[in-house]
Amino acid sequence: MVLRSPQDALYALVSDWPINGGVHQQRAIDFCRAWLAGRMPAETVRQAFILAALEAGVAIDDDGEGDTNSSSDRPA
C-alpha cells in the first residue's frame, strides 16, 4: 500500500489497521481529520502516522519525500 496523502493515511488507519484502540492510532486519526479541515500540516500528520505504525507493528518505508509506504510494496 502506498500512502500519498493524509487522506490515504486516514483510510488506512480506520479501515485496514491491524489493531484498534492504540493511543498513537487515535492521535493519527485526529491529526488526519485536522489536516482535512485545514488545521494541521501534512508533515505533522506523517510523523503521527509513523508513530501509529510503530505502535501497531506495521512496517514502513519512509522514502524521505513525504510518502509513507508499506514495506510489502518493495523487495526486502
DSSP file (Angstrom, degrees, kcal/mol; ACC not computed):
  #  RESIDUE AA STRUCTURE BP1 BP2  ACC     N-H-->O    O-->H-N    N-H-->O    O-->H-N    TCO  KAPPA ALPHA  PHI   PSI    X-CA   Y-CA   Z-CA
    1    1 A M              0   0    0      0, 0.0    69,-2.5     0, 0.0     2,-0.5   0.000 360.0 360.0 360.0 131.5    0.0    0.0    0.0
    2    2 A V  E     -A   69   0A   0     67,-0.2     2,-0.6    71,-0.0    67,-0.2  -0.945 360.0-156.6-110.4 126.3    1.3    3.4   -0.9
    3    3 A L  E     +A   68   0A   0     65,-1.6    65,-1.2    -2,-0.5     4,-0.0  -0.905  18.1 170.5-105.1 121.8    0.1    6.4    1.0
    4    4 A R        +     0   0    0     -2,-0.6    -1,-0.1    63,-0.2    65,-0.1   0.533  63.2  16.2-107.3  -9.5    0.3    9.7   -0.8
    5    5 A S  S  > S-     0   0    0     63,-0.1     4,-2.1     1,-0.1     3,-0.3  -0.973  79.9-100.3-155.0 164.4   -1.7   12.0    1.5
    6    6 A P  H  > S+     0   0    0      0, 0.0     4,-2.6     0, 0.0     5,-0.2   0.807 121.9  61.1 -59.6 -27.9   -3.1   12.3    5.0
    7    7 A Q  H  > S+     0   0    0      2,-0.2     4,-2.0     1,-0.2     5,-0.1   0.917 104.9  46.8 -65.1 -41.7   -6.4   11.3    3.4
    8    8 A D  H  > S+     0   0    0     -3,-0.3     4,-2.3     2,-0.2    -1,-0.2   0.907 112.0  51.5 -61.9 -42.2   -4.9    8.0    2.3
    9    9 A A  H  X S+     0   0    0     -4,-2.1     4,-2.8     1,-0.2    -2,-0.2   0.907 107.2  52.7 -62.6 -41.8   -3.4    7.6    5.8
   10   10 A L  H  X S+     0   0    0     -4,-2.6     4,-2.0     1,-0.2     5,-0.3   0.926 108.5  50.2 -60.4 -45.1   -6.8    8.2    7.4
   11   11 A Y  H  X>S+     0   0    0     -4,-2.0     4,-2.4     1,-0.2     5,-0.6   0.936 112.7  46.8 -58.5 -46.3   -8.4    5.5    5.3
   12   12 A A  H  X5S+     0   0    0     -4,-2.3     4,-1.4     1,-0.2     5,-0.4   0.915 110.9  52.4 -61.7 -43.4   -5.7    3.0    6.3
   13   13 A L  H  <5S+     0   0    0     -4,-2.8    -1,-0.2     1,-0.2    -2,-0.2   0.836 120.6  31.1 -64.6 -34.2   -6.0    3.9   10.0
   14   14 A V  H  <5S+     0   0    0     -4,-2.0    -1,-0.2    -5,-0.2    -2,-0.2   0.690 131.9  28.6 -99.0 -19.6   -9.7    3.3   10.1
   15   15 A S  H  <5S+     0   0    0     -4,-2.4    -3,-0.2    -5,-0.3    -2,-0.2   0.793 129.2  24.1-110.1 -36.7  -10.2    0.6    7.5
   16   16 A D  S  <<S+     0   0    0     -4,-1.4    -3,-0.2    -5,-0.6    -4,-0.1   0.234  80.2 130.3-119.1  13.4   -7.1   -1.5    7.2
   17   17 A W        -     0   0    0     -5,-0.4    -4,-0.1    -4,-0.2    36,-0.0  -0.497  52.7-141.3 -77.7 137.2   -5.3   -1.1   10.6
   18   18 A P  S    S+     0   0    0      0, 0.0     2,-0.3     0, 0.0    -1,-0.1   0.737  84.5  31.5 -72.4 -21.8   -4.2   -4.4   12.3
   19   19 A I  S    S-     0   0    0      3,-0.0     2,-0.4     0, 0.0     3,-0.1  -0.948  70.5-148.5-131.5 155.2   -5.1   -3.2   15.8
   20   20 A N  S    S+     0   0    0     -2,-0.3    -6,-0.1     1,-0.1    -7,-0.0  -0.938  72.2  32.6-121.2 147.1   -7.7   -0.8   17.1
   21   21 A G  S    S+     0   0    0     -2,-0.4    -1,-0.1     1,-0.3     2,-0.1   0.514  70.3 150.9  93.5   5.8   -7.6    1.5   20.1
   22   22 A G     >  -     0   0    0     -3,-0.1     4,-2.4     1,-0.1    -1,-0.3  -0.442  49.9-130.6 -70.0 145.1   -3.9    2.4   20.1
   23   23 A V  H  > S+     0   0    0      1,-0.2     4,-2.0     2,-0.2     5,-0.1   0.925 109.6  43.7 -60.6 -46.4   -3.1    5.8   21.5
   24   24 A H  H  > S+     0   0    0      2,-0.2     4,-2.5     1,-0.2    28,-0.3   0.848 110.3  56.6 -70.9 -33.3   -0.9    6.7   18.5
   25   25 A Q  H  > S+     0   0    0      2,-0.2     4,-2.3    27,-0.2    -2,-0.2   0.954 109.7  45.0 -60.4 -48.9   -3.5    5.3   16.1
   26   26 A Q  H  X S+     0   0    0     -4,-2.4     4,-2.6     1,-0.2    -2,-0.2   0.896 112.7  50.9 -64.3 -39.8   -6.2    7.6   17.6
   27   27 A R  H  X S+     0   0    0     -4,-2.0     4,-2.5    -5,-0.2    -1,-0.2   0.917 110.3  49.4 -63.6 -42.1   -3.9   10.6   17.6
   28   28 A A  H  X S+     0   0    0     -4,-2.5     4,-2.6    20,-0.3    -2,-0.2   0.896 110.3  51.1 -64.5 -39.4   -3.0   10.0   13.9
   29   29 A I  H  X S+     0   0    0     -4,-2.3     4,-2.3     2,-0.2    -2,-0.2   0.940 111.3  48.0 -60.3 -47.3   -6.7    9.7   13.1
   30   30 A D  H  X S+     0   0    0     -4,-2.6     4,-2.1     1,-0.2    -2,-0.2   0.899 112.2  49.4 -60.7 -41.2   -7.4   13.0   14.8
   31   31 A F  H  X S+     0   0    0     -4,-2.5     4,-2.3     2,-0.2    -1,-0.2   0.892 109.1  52.1 -67.3 -39.7   -4.4   14.7   13.0
   32   32 A C  H  X S+     0   0    0     -4,-2.6     4,-2.3     2,-0.2    -2,-0.2   0.925 110.8  47.9 -61.3 -43.7   -5.6   13.4    9.6
   33   33 A R  H  X S+     0   0    0     -4,-2.3     4,-1.4     1,-0.2    -1,-0.2   0.883 110.0  52.3 -64.7 -37.6   -9.1   14.8   10.3
   34   34 A A  H  <>S+     0   0    0     -4,-2.1     5,-3.2     2,-0.2     6,-0.5   0.887 108.2  52.0 -64.7 -38.1   -7.5   18.1   11.4
   35   35 A W  H ><5S+     0   0    0     -4,-2.3     3,-1.8     4,-0.3    -2,-0.2   0.924 106.2  53.4 -62.0 -44.3   -5.5   18.2    8.1
   36   36 A L  H 3<5S+     0   0    0     -4,-2.3    -1,-0.2     1,-0.3    -2,-0.2   0.827 109.4  49.5 -59.8 -31.1   -8.7   17.6    6.1
   37   37 A A  T 3<5S-     0   0    0     -4,-1.4    -1,-0.3    -5,-0.2    -2,-0.2   0.423 120.6-110.8 -87.0  -0.2  -10.1   20.7    8.0
   38   38 A G  T < 5S+     0   0    0     -3,-1.8    -3,-0.2    -4,-0.2    -2,-0.1   0.707  90.7 108.6  80.9  20.2   -7.0   22.7    7.1
   39   39 A R      < +     0   0    0     -5,-3.2    -4,-0.3    -6,-0.1    -5,-0.1   0.343  67.6  53.7-111.1   5.7   -5.8   22.9   10.7
   40   40 A M  S    S-     0   0    0     -6,-0.5    -2,-0.2    -5,-0.2     2,-0.1  -0.996  78.1-120.4-144.6 133.0   -2.7   20.6   10.6
   41   41 A P    >>  -     0   0    0      0, 0.0     4,-1.6     0, 0.0     3,-0.5  -0.464  25.5-124.1 -71.0 146.4    0.4   20.5    8.4
   42   42 A A  H 3> S+     0   0    0      1,-0.2     4,-2.6     2,-0.2     5,-0.2   0.845 109.3  59.5 -59.1 -36.2    0.9   17.3    6.4
   43   43 A E  H 3> S+     0   0    0      1,-0.2     4,-2.1     2,-0.2    -1,-0.2   0.883 104.4  50.1 -62.8 -37.9    4.3   16.7    7.8
   44   44 A T  H <> S+     0   0    0     -3,-0.5     4,-2.0     2,-0.2    -1,-0.2   0.896 110.6  49.9 -65.9 -40.0    2.9   16.6   11.4
   45   45 A V  H  X S+     0   0    0     -4,-1.6     4,-2.5     2,-0.2    -2,-0.2   0.910 108.1  53.9 -63.7 -42.1    0.3   14.1   10.2
   46   46 A R  H  X S+     0   0    0     -4,-2.6     4,-2.3     1,-0.2    -2,-0.2   0.918 108.7  48.3 -59.1 -45.1    3.1   12.0    8.6
   47   47 A Q  H  X S+     0   0    0     -4,-2.1     4,-2.0     1,-0.2    -1,-0.2   0.901 111.3  50.0 -64.0 -40.5    5.0   11.9   11.9
   48   48 A A  H  X S+     0   0    0     -4,-2.0     4,-2.1     1,-0.2   -20,-0.3   0.889 110.1  51.4 -64.1 -38.9    1.9   10.9   13.8
   49   49 A F  H  X S+     0   0    0     -4,-2.5     4,-2.7     2,-0.2    -2,-0.2   0.914 106.9  53.2 -64.4 -42.4    1.2    8.1   11.2
   50   50 A I  H  X S+     0   0    0     -4,-2.3     4,-2.4     1,-0.2    -2,-0.2   0.915 109.3  48.8 -59.5 -43.7    4.7    6.8   11.6
   51   51 A L  H  X S+     0   0    0     -4,-2.0     4,-2.4     1,-0.2    -1,-0.2   0.903 111.1  50.3 -62.6 -40.6    4.3    6.5   15.4
   52   52 A A  H  X S+     0   0    0     -4,-2.1     4,-2.0   -28,-0.3    -2,-0.2   0.898 109.7  51.1 -64.2 -39.4    1.0    4.8   14.9
   53   53 A A  H  X>S+     0   0    0     -4,-2.7     5,-2.6     2,-0.2     4,-0.9   0.919 110.4  48.4 -64.1 -43.4    2.6    2.3   12.5
   54   54 A L  H ><5S+     0   0    0     -4,-2.4     3,-0.7     1,-0.2    -2,-0.2   0.919 110.4  52.1 -61.4 -42.9    5.4    1.6   15.0
   55   55 A E  H 3<5S+     0   0    0     -4,-2.4    -1,-0.2     1,-0.2    -2,-0.2   0.875 115.0  41.7 -59.3 -39.3    2.8    1.1   17.7
   56   56 A A  H 3<5S-     0   0    0     -4,-2.0    -1,-0.2    -5,-0.1    -2,-0.2   0.490 112.4-115.3 -89.9  -4.2    0.9   -1.4   15.6
   57   57 A G  T <<5 +     0   0    0     -4,-0.9     2,-0.6    -3,-0.7    -3,-0.2   0.758  60.6 155.9  74.7  23.7    4.0   -3.2   14.2
   58   58 A V      < -     0   0    0     -5,-2.6    -1,-0.3    -6,-0.2     2,-0.2  -0.749  41.9-128.9 -86.5 123.2    3.2   -2.0   10.7
   59   59 A A        -     0   0    0     -2,-0.6    12,-0.8    -3,-0.1     2,-0.3  -0.509  30.8-173.2 -72.5 136.7    6.4   -2.0    8.6
   60   60 A I  E     -B   70   0A   0     10,-0.2     2,-0.5    -2,-0.2    10,-0.2  -0.932  23.5-154.8-130.1 155.1    7.0    1.3    6.8
   61   61 A D  E     -B   69   0A   0      8,-2.7     8,-1.2    -2,-0.3     2,-0.8  -0.915  14.4-163.2-127.7 102.3    9.5    2.5    4.2
   62   62 A D  E     -B   68   0A   0     -2,-0.5     6,-0.2     6,-0.2    -2,-0.0  -0.780   3.9-168.4 -90.6 108.8    9.8    6.3    4.5
   63   63 A D        -     0   0    0     -2,-0.8    -1,-0.1     4,-0.8     5,-0.1   0.468  40.7-115.7 -80.8   0.5   11.4    7.5    1.3
   64   64 A G  S    S+     0   0    0      3,-0.4    -1,-0.1     1,-0.1     4,-0.1   0.476  96.5  93.8  83.1   1.1   12.0   11.0    2.7
   65   65 A E  S    S-     0   0    0      2,-0.3     3,-0.1     0, 0.0    -1,-0.1   0.178 110.2 -90.1-111.0  16.4    9.7   12.7    0.2
   66   66 A G  S    S+     0   0    0      1,-0.4     2,-0.3   -23,-0.0    -4,-0.0   0.291  91.2 118.6  97.3 -11.2    6.6   12.7    2.4
   67   67 A D        -     0   0    0    -65,-0.0    -4,-0.8     2,-0.0     2,-0.5  -0.698  48.9-155.4 -88.0 142.6    5.2    9.3    1.2
   68   68 A T  E     -AB   3  62A   0    -65,-1.2   -65,-1.6    -2,-0.3     2,-0.3  -0.983  20.7-175.1-115.9 120.3    4.8    6.6    3.8
   69   69 A N  E     -AB   2  61A   0     -8,-1.2    -8,-2.7    -2,-0.5     2,-0.3  -0.860  29.6-115.0-120.1 147.6    4.8    3.2    2.2
   70   70 A S  E >   - B   0  60A   0    -69,-2.5     3,-1.7    -2,-0.3   -10,-0.2  -0.617  25.8-132.6 -72.1 137.2    4.3   -0.4    3.4
   71   71 A S  G >  S+     0   0    0    -12,-0.8     3,-1.4    -2,-0.3    -1,-0.1   0.665 100.0  78.3 -68.3 -12.8    7.5   -2.3    3.0
   72   72 A S  G 3  S+     0   0    0    -13,-0.3    -1,-0.3     1,-0.3     4,-0.1   0.691  84.8  63.4 -68.4 -15.7    5.4   -5.1    1.4
   73   73 A D  G <  S+     0   0    0     -3,-1.7    -1,-0.3   -72,-0.2    -2,-0.2   0.619 104.5  51.2 -80.3 -12.6    5.4   -3.0   -1.8
   74   74 A R  S <  S-     0   0    0     -3,-1.4     2,-0.0    -4,-0.2     0, 0.0  -0.916  94.2 -98.7-127.4 150.0    9.2   -3.2   -2.1
   75   75 A P              0   0    0      0, 0.0    -2,-0.1     0, 0.0    -3,-0.0  -0.335 360.0 360.0 -64.0 148.0   11.7   -6.1   -2.1
   76   76 A A              0   0    0     -4,-0.1    -4,-0.0    -2,-0.0    -5,-0.0   0.469 360.0 360.0 -78.1 360.0   13.4   -6.7    1.2
